[in-house]
Structure formats: C-alpha cells, structure tokens
Amino acid sequence: MAKIETVLQTPTFKKTVKKLKANQKADLDKAVKALINDPLLGEKKRGDLAYLRVYKFKMVKQLTLLGYSYEDGTVVLELLSLGSHENFYRNMKK
C-alpha cells in the first residue's frame, strides 16, 4: 500500500467543514489522520457508488459518515462528502 502524499477536498466537502464547530473539526481531523495512515479503513460501496468508500466515526457522540475516494496504489486521498446517514447516499448519487 502506497503512503498518502496528497489530500484533496471537493468544494462540497470544504463548505460542510467550514460550518463545523472547533470540537467537531477536532474529531474530523482524527478521522482524516486515521484514513491517511490506513486508507482501506472505510467500506467500499458497490453499484452506482463503486468509486466511493465510506468511513464511519463518532463526531461529538453522533455517528458521521465520511465519503472518500482512494484507489489502490495511488498517493491521493480525495475527501468527497461528510454528513449523517440521513440522505447521505442519495446526495452522493447527484
């Protein structure tokens, strides 16, 4: 497995992160660092969302989904989406 050298953020992801409070950002930073260390932590999706991996973590005691893209052997981790389970996958298909 290649070491992650670059982390990209989509505009949607940046907009979501901008609205977070400091304690929420701290939890998100821990989750992103965990993904940088092991990008295969998230669950790979099938079908329309085959490009997507989803990592579930607790953000201030609430389950949060972090959608990202990582292909084996690449050195780029692309953060796509962040949110609760409600409508997460529907919004990712758009």
ChimeraX attribute file (.defattr): number of C-alpha atoms within 10 A of each C-alpha:
attribute: neighborCount
match mode: 1-to-1
recipient: residues
	/A:1	10
	/A:2	11
	/A:3	13
	/A:4	17
	/A:5	10
	/A:6	11
	/A:7	12
	/A:8	14
	/A:9	14
	/A:10	12
	/A:11	12
	/A:12	12
	/A:13	19
	/A:14	15
	/A:15	13
	/A:16	12
	/A:17	16
	/A:18	9
	/A:19	10
	/A:20	12
	/A:21	9
	/A:22	9
	/A:23	11
	/A:24	15
	/A:25	16
	/A:26	14
	/A:27	15
	/A:28	21
	/A:29	12
	/A:30	13
	/A:31	17
	/A:32	19
	/A:33	11
	/A:34	14
	/A:35	18
	/A:36	19
	/A:37	11
	/A:38	14
	/A:39	23
	/A:40	17
	/A:41	14
	/A:42	20
	/A:43	12
	/A:44	17
	/A:45	12
	/A:46	10
	/A:47	7
	/A:48	9
	/A:49	12
	/A:50	10
	/A:51	14
	/A:52	23
	/A:53	23
	/A:54	21
	/A:55	20
	/A:56	18
	/A:57	17
	/A:58	13
	/A:59	19
	/A:60	13
	/A:61	9
	/A:62	9
	/A:63	12
	/A:64	20
	/A:65	22
	/A:66	23
	/A:67	24
	/A:68	25
	/A:69	19
	/A:70	20
	/A:71	14
	/A:72	10
	/A:73	10
	/A:74	13
	/A:75	16
	/A:76	19
	/A:77	20
	/A:78	18
	/A:79	22
	/A:80	20
	/A:81	25
	/A:82	22
	/A:83	18
	/A:84	13
	/A:85	13
	/A:86	10
	/A:87	9
	/A:88	16
	/A:89	15
	/A:90	9
	/A:91	9
	/A:92	13
	/A:93	8
	/A:94	5
